Amino acid sequence: MGRGAPSRRRALAALAALAALPACGFSPAYAPDGPATALRGQVLPDTPGDSYAFRFVSQIEERLGRAGEGAPFALGYGLRRATVETAQTGFGNVLRFSLDGAADYALRRRADGAVLTSGQVTGFVTWSDVGTSVAVRSARADAERRLATLLADRVATRLVAAAAAGADWAA
């Protein structure tokens, strides 16, 4: 048997673990009757005010589906981001930046305005400041897109987890 190849015993143990997953209550969130179906196309995010928020909302809609005006839930959010120098040369030239971000969110029932779940997610992305001015601007723009996507994915995951925890969101 080659170095690094899984042993037969390890492979059988992995198969046994997979077979035990349904017994422990595991079910995919996006399965036909999974907890995410209660949110699919039912969450209307607040209107974005800038391109960064637009990217955030677009990713929320990608994960949870686009909702119409009659959606039973509204998602309010507040986005923050800050640029931090993370690497410098001995002469003080910046080589790398970090874009730190946070998203506060609250899922409300639109019928009565009740907050069903809320919280905050954080994240960061980095980019290099080495290269042409066009390359650096492009890297900065890409970092903003990646951060908006990261934060939206984390908010969507939290919403699905709240739905999976058996939250009673009926009006």
Secondary structure, DSSP 8 states (H G I E B T S, - for coil): --TT---HHHHHHHHHHHHHTGGGT---TTSTTSGGGGTTTTEEE----SHHHHHHHHHHHHHH----TT-SEEEEEEEEEEEEEEEE-TTS-EEEEEEEEEEEEEEEETTT--EEEEEEEEEEEEEE--S-HHHHHHHHHHHHHHHHHHHHHHHHHHHHHHHHTT-----
